[in-house]
Amino acid sequence: MLSMFLRKIPKIIALAVLAYFCCGFSSTAEGATVEETMFRINNTWMMVATFLVFIMHLGFAALESGLTQAKNTVNILFKNVLVVAIGLITYAVGGFNLMYPGDAWLAGKWFGFGGWGIASPEGAEGLIAYADGAYTYWTDFLFQGMFAATAATIVSGAVAERIKLKSFLIFSVFFVGLVYPFLGSWKWGGGWLNEMGFYDFAGSTLVHSVGGWGALMGAVLLGPRMGKYDNGNVKAIPGHSMPLATIGVFLLWLGWFGFNGGSVLSADPGPVSYVLVTTSLAAAAGIIGAMIMSDIIQKKPDLSMVLNGSLAGLVGITAGADTVSVLSACIIGFIAGLLVVAAVIFIDAKLRIDDPVGALSVHLVCGIWGTLAVGIFSTNPEHSFMVQLLGVVSYGLVAASAAFIIISAIKATVGLRVSKDEEKQGLDIGEHGMESYAGFQIFINQ
């Protein structure tokens, strides 16, 4: 019965969307205005985009668990489930109004808070209007809330296989609930960087680099996994399932159509289609760039590098997907693919920072590159490289400092890292008392 129901889910969704559209067209025939019909269409597209961004969490879960050891799979999946819950609840409690404070700004537009909780504004069903689009307040909250949870998910991969579950969840509450929306307000909320002309279309810096700075502080303060850098040597600790990691990357790519396409903030077919084209081409170019760089450095093309190359291209194009040419999108993605391979090797072998999934290279390094690329390739003459650089530096200083303070406080109080025995046995047993794969512990002890 369950399998039959699951097979029917795509049909159910399609019928629901069709019914929604039919309702809108019917109301037009009965005298509704063109604006009312477009409101329905815009709202429907924003909801679909929200669904796609939600799918990205499944992609992160599959990618992170695939690139880590089997004995920690339950722990990885558990964290990826919890960050969605933490992200949505903290965003509802105060994060949304911290990120979009309205008229509640202090002098200089560097901080503002619109109040606790969420409540639809009066008039036109709580209408939210951005540029040429309009949709409901509730849709806006849900779409933005899905973005919020992504920042903590980025940190999850970099600190995998050795952080205490309780410590990670505490960090997520403060980082997602306070740091992310506060920094997001500087641009998307109409703050001081927005007024200076800083541009980040869908979050190369606001989401990915902010999460990347948190990941960097977490990985540094935690230290490497046991055996990673013994006797001066760098030991590779391979993940347990490349098929799972590959599925995760394709799910993330699918979700990025909502991440970037939804950031147009309307269903206008021209801008939405263009953003999807630049997004896909950058991802494809990132794959090619990573394959070439991996072949040059490692002498053989590495699948894990190629997978991260596609994500590097996606992160890189996210800041300027609507304002760069098609050729520029390919160049941005290709360079991101080159960068991610070089960064993974440099961070691992030279800086000796243990990042099991390459989150620092994908989200931090390529997030910075994508944001700066707007100042190089944008077709809008108002976009300045120096303003983009100012934004990158400002976000980096505050995000890294905040993450350092939060993680240091957690380390000094409840502790940060699991015991050596627990790390050796695996966090699935130590933290959760269960296995992802039945009989796995018996198998590895034979």
C-alpha positions as CSV (number, residue, x, y, z in Angstrom):
1,M,0.0,0.0,0.0
2,L,2.8,2.4,1.0
3,S,4.8,1.8,-2.2
4,M,1.6,2.3,-4.3
5,F,1.0,5.6,-2.6
6,L,4.6,6.8,-3.1
7,R,4.4,6.0,-6.8
8,K,1.2,8.2,-7.0
9,I,2.8,11.2,-5.3
10,P,4.1,12.9,-8.5
11,K,0.6,12.5,-10.1
12,I,-1.1,14.0,-6.9
13,I,1.3,17.0,-7.0
14,A,0.7,17.5,-10.7
15,L,-3.1,17.4,-10.3
16,A,-3.0,19.8,-7.4
17,V,-0.9,22.3,-9.3
18,L,-3.2,21.9,-12.3
19,A,-6.3,22.4,-10.2
20,Y,-4.7,25.6,-8.7
21,F,-4.1,27.0,-12.1
22,C,-7.5,26.0,-13.4
23,C,-9.1,27.8,-10.4
24,G,-7.1,30.9,-11.3
25,F,-8.1,30.8,-14.9
26,S,-11.7,30.2,-14.0
27,S,-11.8,33.2,-11.7
28,T,-10.3,35.3,-14.6
29,A,-13.2,34.2,-16.8
30,E,-15.6,35.3,-14.1
31,G,-14.2,38.8,-14.0
32,A,-10.9,38.6,-12.1
33,T,-8.2,41.0,-13.3
34,V,-5.0,40.0,-15.1
35,E,-3.1,41.1,-11.9
36,E,-5.1,38.7,-9.8
37,T,-4.3,35.8,-12.2
38,M,-0.6,36.7,-12.3
39,F,-0.7,36.8,-8.5
40,R,-1.8,33.2,-8.5
41,I,0.8,32.1,-11.1
42,N,3.6,33.9,-9.2
43,N,2.5,32.4,-5.9
44,T,2.4,28.9,-7.4
45,W,5.9,29.2,-8.9
46,M,7.2,30.4,-5.6
47,M,5.7,27.4,-3.8
48,V,7.2,25.1,-6.4
49,A,10.6,26.7,-5.9
50,T,10.1,26.2,-2.2
51,F,9.5,22.5,-2.7
52,L,12.7,22.3,-4.8
53,V,14.8,24.1,-2.2
54,F,13.4,21.6,0.4
55,I,14.6,18.7,-1.8
56,M,18.2,20.1,-1.4
57,H,18.2,18.9,2.2
58,L,17.7,15.4,0.9
59,G,20.6,16.1,-1.4
60,F,22.8,17.3,1.4
61,A,21.9,14.3,3.5
62,A,22.8,11.8,0.7
63,L,26.0,13.6,-0.3
64,E,27.3,14.0,3.3
65,S,26.5,10.4,4.3
66,G,28.0,9.0,1.0
67,L,31.3,10.9,1.5
68,T,31.7,9.8,5.1
69,Q,32.2,6.4,6.8
70,A,29.3,4.0,7.1
71,K,29.6,3.9,10.9
72,N,28.5,7.6,11.1
73,T,25.5,7.5,8.6
74,V,22.7,7.6,11.2
75,N,24.4,10.6,12.8
76,I,24.8,12.5,9.5
77,L,21.1,11.8,8.6
78,F,19.9,12.8,12.0
79,K,21.7,16.2,11.8
80,N,20.3,16.9,8.4
81,V,16.8,16.2,9.6
82,L,17.2,18.4,12.7
83,V,18.7,21.4,10.9
84,V,15.5,21.7,8.8
85,A,13.4,21.8,12.0
86,I,15.7,24.2,13.7
87,G,15.9,26.5,10.7
88,L,12.2,26.8,10.2
89,I,11.3,27.2,13.9
90,T,14.0,29.8,14.7
91,Y,13.2,31.6,11.5
92,A,9.5,31.7,12.6
93,V,10.3,32.8,16.2
94,G,12.5,35.8,15.2
95,G,14.8,35.1,12.3
96,F,12.4,36.3,9.6
97,N,11.8,39.7,11.3
98,L,15.6,40.0,12.0
99,M,16.4,39.5,8.3
100,Y,13.5,41.7,7.1
101,P,13.0,44.3,9.8
102,G,11.0,46.7,7.7
103,D,11.0,50.1,9.2
104,A,12.6,48.9,12.5
105,W,16.2,49.8,11.4
106,L,18.7,51.5,13.8
107,A,20.9,54.3,12.4
108,G,23.1,53.2,9.5
109,K,20.8,50.2,8.6
110,W,23.2,47.7,10.1
111,F,20.7,46.2,12.6
112,G,17.0,46.0,12.8
113,F,14.3,43.7,14.3
114,G,10.7,43.7,13.4
115,G,9.4,41.8,16.4
116,W,8.8,38.2,17.5
117,G,6.8,35.6,15.6
118,I,5.2,35.8,12.2
119,A,1.8,37.3,11.4
120,S,0.5,38.2,7.9
121,P,0.3,41.9,7.3
122,E,-3.0,43.5,6.5
123,G,-4.5,43.8,3.1
124,A,-4.4,41.7,-0.1
125,E,-4.0,38.4,1.7
126,G,-0.7,39.6,3.2
127,L,0.6,40.5,-0.2
128,I,4.4,40.6,-0.6
129,A,5.7,42.4,-3.7
130,Y,9.2,42.3,-5.1
131,A,10.1,43.9,-8.5
132,D,7.5,42.6,-10.9
133,G,6.2,39.7,-8.8
134,A,3.7,39.4,-6.0
135,Y,2.8,36.5,-3.7
136,T,1.6,35.8,-0.2
137,Y,3.4,36.6,3.0
138,W,3.2,32.9,4.0
139,T,4.9,31.8,0.8
140,D,7.6,34.3,1.2
141,F,8.3,33.1,4.8
142,L,8.5,29.5,3.8
143,F,10.7,30.1,0.8
144,Q,13.1,32.2,2.9
145,G,13.0,29.7,5.7
146,M,14.2,26.9,3.5
147,F,17.3,29.1,2.7
148,A,18.0,29.6,6.4
149,A,18.3,25.9,7.2
150,T,20.9,25.5,4.4
151,A,23.5,27.5,6.2
152,A,23.7,25.0,9.1
153,T,23.7,22.1,6.7
154,I,26.9,23.4,5.1
155,V,28.5,23.3,8.6
156,S,27.3,19.7,9.2
157,G,29.5,18.2,6.5
158,A,32.7,19.9,7.6
159,V,32.4,18.8,11.2
160,A,31.2,15.3,10.5
161,E,32.3,12.2,12.3
162,R,33.7,13.8,15.5
163,I,31.3,16.5,16.8
164,K,28.9,15.8,19.6
165,L,25.3,15.8,18.4
166,K,24.1,18.1,21.2
167,S,26.9,20.6,20.5
168,F,26.1,20.8,16.8
169,L,22.4,21.3,17.5
170,I,23.1,24.1,20.0
171,F,25.4,25.8,17.4
172,S,22.8,25.5,14.8
173,V,20.2,27.3,16.9
174,F,22.4,30.3,17.4
175,F,24.0,30.4,14.0
176,V,20.8,29.9,12.0
177,G,18.5,31.8,14.4
178,L,20.7,34.9,14.9
179,V,23.9,35.1,12.8
180,Y,22.4,34.1,9.4
181,P,19.4,36.4,9.5
182,F,21.3,39.3,11.0
183,L,23.9,39.1,8.2
184,G,21.2,38.5,5.6
185,S,19.5,41.8,6.5
186,W,22.6,43.8,5.3
187,K,21.7,42.9,1.7
188,W,18.3,41.2,1.3
189,G,16.7,43.1,4.1
190,G,17.7,46.4,2.6
191,G,20.6,47.1,5.0
192,W,23.8,49.1,4.6
193,L,25.5,46.8,2.0
194,N,22.4,46.9,-0.2
195,E,22.4,50.7,-0.1
196,M,26.1,50.6,-1.2
197,G,25.2,48.5,-4.2
198,F,26.5,45.1,-3.1
199,Y,24.9,42.4,-5.1
200,D,24.2,38.7,-4.3
201,F,21.3,37.4,-6.3
202,A,20.6,34.1,-4.5
203,G,23.3,33.7,-1.8
204,S,26.8,32.9,-2.9
205,T,27.9,34.9,0.1
206,L,24.7,35.3,2.2
207,V,24.1,31.6,2.3
208,H,27.1,29.7,1.1
209,S,30.0,31.7,2.3
210,V,28.3,32.5,5.6
211,G,27.8,28.8,6.1
212,G,31.4,28.2,4.9
213,W,32.8,30.5,7.5
214,G,30.9,28.7,10.2
215,A,32.2,25.4,8.8
216,L,35.8,26.7,8.9
217,M,35.6,27.7,12.5
218,G,34.0,24.4,13.4
219,A,36.6,22.3,11.6
220,V,39.5,24.3,13.1
221,L,38.3,24.2,16.7
222,L,37.3,20.5,16.5
223,G,40.6,19.4,15.0
224,P,41.0,16.5,12.5
225,R,39.6,13.0,12.8
226,M,41.6,10.3,14.5
227,G,44.4,9.0,12.2
228,K,44.0,11.7,9.6
229,Y,47.4,13.3,10.0
230,D,49.4,10.7,11.9
231,N,53.2,10.8,11.7
232,G,53.3,13.8,9.4
233,N,51.3,11.9,6.7
234,V,48.0,12.8,5.2
235,K,45.7,9.8,5.3
236,A,42.7,9.6,3.0
237,I,39.5,8.5,4.8
238,P,37.2,7.6,2.0
239,G,33.4,7.8,2.1
240,H,31.4,4.6,2.1
241,S,29.1,5.1,-0.9
242,M,29.9,7.0,-4.1
243,P,26.5,6.1,-5.6
244,L,24.8,7.8,-2.6
245,A,27.0,10.8,-3.0
246,T,26.2,11.0,-6.7
247,I,22.5,10.8,-6.0
248,G,22.9,13.6,-3.5
249,V,24.7,15.9,-6.1
250,F,21.9,15.4,-8.7
251,L,19.3,16.1,-6.0
252,L,21.1,19.3,-5.1
253,W,21.4,20.3,-8.8
254,L,17.6,19.8,-9.1
255,G,17.0,21.8,-6.0
256,W,19.1,24.7,-7.3
257,F,16.5,25.3,-10.0
258,G,14.3,26.4,-7.1
259,F,17.1,28.1,-5.2
260,N,18.1,30.3,-8.1
261,G,15.0,30.2,-10.2
262,G,12.8,31.1,-7.2
263,S,15.1,34.0,-6.4
264,V,13.7,35.8,-9.4
265,L,10.7,36.3,-7.1
266,S,8.2,36.0,-9.9
267,A,7.1,33.6,-12.6
268,D,8.2,35.9,-15.3
269,P,9.3,33.3,-18.0
270,G,12.1,35.4,-19.4
271,P,14.2,36.0,-16.3
272,V,13.3,32.6,-14.8
273,S,14.4,30.7,-17.9
274,Y,17.5,32.7,-18.3
275,V,18.6,32.1,-14.6
276,L,18.0,28.3,-15.1
277,V,20.2,28.4,-18.2
278,T,23.1,30.2,-16.5
279,T,22.7,28.0,-13.5
280,S,22.9,24.7,-15.5
281,L,25.7,25.9,-17.7
282,A,27.8,26.9,-14.7
283,A,27.3,23.5,-13.1
284,A,28.3,21.7,-16.3
285,A,31.4,23.9,-16.7
286,G,32.3,23.3,-13.1
287,I,32.3,19.5,-13.8
288,I,34.6,20.0,-16.8
289,G,36.9,22.3,-14.8
290,A,37.1,19.9,-11.9
291,M,37.8,16.9,-14.2
292,I,40.6,18.7,-15.9
293,M,42.2,19.9,-12.7
294,S,41.8,16.5,-11.0
295,D,43.4,14.8,-14.0
296,I,46.3,17.2,-13.9
297,I,47.0,17.1,-10.2
298,Q,46.0,13.6,-9.3
299,K,46.8,12.0,-12.7
300,K,43.4,10.4,-12.7
301,P,39.9,11.9,-12.8
302,D,38.4,11.7,-9.3
303,L,34.6,11.2,-9.1
304,S,34.4,13.0,-5.7
305,M,36.2,16.0,-7.2
306,V,33.9,16.0,-10.2
307,L,30.8,15.9,-8.0
308,N,32.1,18.8,-6.0
309,G,32.9,20.5,-9.3
310,S,29.3,20.6,-10.2
311,L,28.4,22.1,-6.8
312,A,31.3,24.6,-7.1
313,G,29.8,25.8,-10.4
314,L,26.4,26.1,-8.8
315,V,27.7,28.0,-5.8
316,G,29.8,30.2,-8.0
317,I,26.9,31.3,-10.3
318,T,24.4,31.9,-7.5
319,A,25.5,35.5,-6.9
320,G,25.1,36.6,-10.4
321,A,22.9,34.2,-12.2
322,D,20.6,36.9,-13.5
323,T,23.2,39.5,-14.4
324,V,26.0,37.7,-16.3
325,S,26.1,36.6,-19.9
326,V,25.8,32.9,-20.9
327,L,29.5,32.8,-21.8
328,S,30.4,34.5,-18.5
329,A,28.3,31.8,-16.6
330,C,30.4,29.1,-18.3
331,I,33.7,30.9,-17.4
332,I,32.5,31.4,-13.8
333,G,31.6,27.7,-13.4
334,F,34.7,26.5,-15.1
335,I,37.0,28.5,-12.8
336,A,35.0,27.4,-9.8
337,G,35.6,23.8,-10.9
338,L,39.4,24.4,-11.1
339,L,39.3,26.2,-7.7
340,V,37.4,23.5,-5.8
341,V,40.0,20.8,-6.7
342,A,42.9,23.0,-5.8
343,A,41.2,24.2,-2.6
344,V,40.4,20.7,-1.4
345,I,44.0,19.6,-1.8
346,F,45.4,22.8,-0.3
347,I,43.1,22.8,2.7
348,D,43.7,19.1,3.4
349,A,47.4,18.7,2.7
350,K,48.8,22.1,3.4
351,L,46.5,23.7,6.0
352,R,45.7,20.3,7.5
353,I,42.1,21.2,8.2
354,D,40.0,18.1,8.1
355,D,36.9,18.6,6.0
356,P,35.4,15.2,5.2
357,V,33.0,16.4,2.4
358,G,34.9,19.4,0.9
359,A,32.4,21.9,2.2
360,L,35.0,24.6,2.8
361,S,36.2,24.4,-0.8
362,V,32.7,24.3,-2.4
363,H,30.8,26.8,-0.3
364,L,33.4,29.1,1.2
365,V,36.0,29.3,-1.6
366,C,33.6,29.2,-4.5
367,G,31.0,31.4,-2.7
368,I,33.7,34.1,-2.4
369,W,34.7,33.6,-6.1
370,G,31.1,33.8,-7.3
371,T,30.5,37.0,-5.4
372,L,33.6,38.7,-6.7
373,A,32.8,37.4,-10.2
374,V,29.7,39.7,-10.2
375,G,32.1,42.6,-10.1
376,I,34.0,41.2,-13.0
377,F,31.4,39.8,-15.4
378,S,28.1,41.6,-14.5
379,T,26.3,43.3,-17.4
380,N,25.1,45.9,-15.0
381,P,27.5,48.8,-14.9
382,E,26.4,49.7,-11.3
383,H,28.0,46.5,-10.0
384,S,31.5,47.3,-8.6
385,F,34.3,44.8,-7.9
386,M,35.4,46.9,-4.9
387,V,31.9,46.9,-3.4
388,Q,31.7,43.2,-3.9
389,L,35.0,42.8,-2.2
390,L,33.8,44.9,0.7
391,G,30.8,42.7,1.1
392,V,32.9,39.5,1.0
393,V,35.3,40.9,3.7
394,S,32.5,42.2,5.9
395,Y,30.5,39.0,5.9
396,G,33.7,37.0,6.4
397,L,34.8,39.0,9.5
398,V,31.5,38.9,11.2
399,A,30.4,35.3,10.3
400,A,33.8,33.8,11.3
401,S,34.0,35.8,14.5
402,A,30.4,34.9,15.5
403,A,31.0,31.2,14.7
404,F,34.2,31.2,16.7
405,I,32.6,32.8,19.7
406,I,29.6,30.4,19.6
407,I,31.7,27.2,19.1
408,S,34.3,28.3,21.7
409,A,31.5,28.8,24.3
410,I,30.1,25.4,23.5
411,K,33.5,23.8,23.8
412,A,34.1,25.5,27.2
413,T,30.7,24.4,28.6
414,V,29.1,21.2,27.2
415,G,32.1,20.1,25.2
416,L,32.6,19.8,21.5
417,R,34.1,16.5,20.5
418,V,33.1,12.9,21.2
419,S,35.4,10.6,23.0
420,K,38.1,8.6,21.2
421,D,36.4,5.3,21.8
422,E,33.1,6.7,20.5
423,E,34.8,8.2,17.4
424,K,36.5,4.8,16.7
425,Q,33.3,2.8,17.2
426,G,31.2,5.3,15.2
427,L,28.7,8.0,16.2
428,D,25.8,5.9,15.1
429,I,26.3,3.5,18.1
430,G,27.8,6.1,20.5
431,E,25.3,8.9,19.9
432,H,22.2,7.1,18.8
433,G,22.5,3.4,19.8
434,M,21.5,2.2,16.4
435,E,23.1,1.3,13.0
436,S,22.3,2.5,9.5
437,Y,23.2,-0.9,8.0
438,A,22.1,-4.0,9.9
439,G,25.0,-6.1,11.2
440,F,27.6,-3.5,10.2
441,Q,29.5,-3.5,13.5
442,I,29.7,-7.3,13.4
443,F,31.0,-7.2,9.9
444,I,33.8,-4.7,10.7
445,N,34.9,-6.5,13.8
446,Q,35.4,-9.8,12.1
